[in-house]
Amino acid sequence: MEDKITSIEVIGSGCANCKKLHELAVLAAKELNLGVGVGYSDDIQKALAMGVLQLPVLAVNGKAVLTGLADAEKIKKAIAGNH
């Protein structure tokens, strides 16, 4: 049974790369027709709690699936691979 995506979030420091990842993740979620919004958080403690030290972080259902800036296709694969 596949898990349904209930949340997508970008965690970053507010830098240009973090904002770009958020922008691309929003587009990816729309293209995948997930019906889920993409949140943004600058709470670095969330990333640390996931065991991630590199920002930005793309998290699906509270689990880190990608770190650093990536292209749209890689982001879609990271999201799609988690539902």
N, C-alpha and C positions, 0 to 999 in steps of 0.2 A: 504494500500500500504506500502510495506516495504521500509525503507530507505537504500540506497546503501552506503556501507562503502567506503569513499573516502580518509580517513587518519587514521592511527594508529600511536600513539606516546607514548614513555615512557619518563617521566620527572623524573629526579633524580639528585643526587648530584655527581654522578660518583663513588659511593661506590660499593662494590662487589655485594650487593643485587640489586642495580639499574642495573648494567651490566647484572646480571643473568636474571632479569625480561625482559630486552630487548632481550636477547638471546632466552628465552623461547617464547616471543611474536612473534619473527621472525619465529620460528618453527611452532607455532600455526597458523599464517597467511598462511604459505605454506601448512600446512595440510588441512586447510579450503578452499584452492584454491581461495583465494580472489583476487589475482593479485594486491595487494596493498603492498608496502614496509612499513617497520616499522621504523619510525624515532626515534631519541634520542635527548633529549634536557636537558641541565643542567640549564635552565632558571627557577629558583625557582618561579619567579613572575608569570609564566604561571600556576603553580599549585595553587598558592595563589588566582589567578583570578578565578579559578574553585571552590574555596572554600575548597580546600584540604590542610590539614596541615601535613599529613603523606606522606613520600616518600618511595619508588618510586610510581609513578602514571602511570596507563595505561589509555590512553585516546583514544576514538574512535570518529572520527568526531568532535574533540574539546571538548568532554564531558568525564569527569572522570568516568570510569567504574569499576576500581579496584585500591586499594591502598595496598602497602606492597608487599612482595614477596609471590607468590602463585605457585602451581604446574601447570604443562602443561594443565591438564584437566580443571582446574578452569579458566585459562587464555582463553582457547578456548571457554568455556561457556560464559565468559564475553564479548568476541568479537562477538561470534555468536548471542548472545542475543540482539545485537545492529544493526542487519541488517535484 
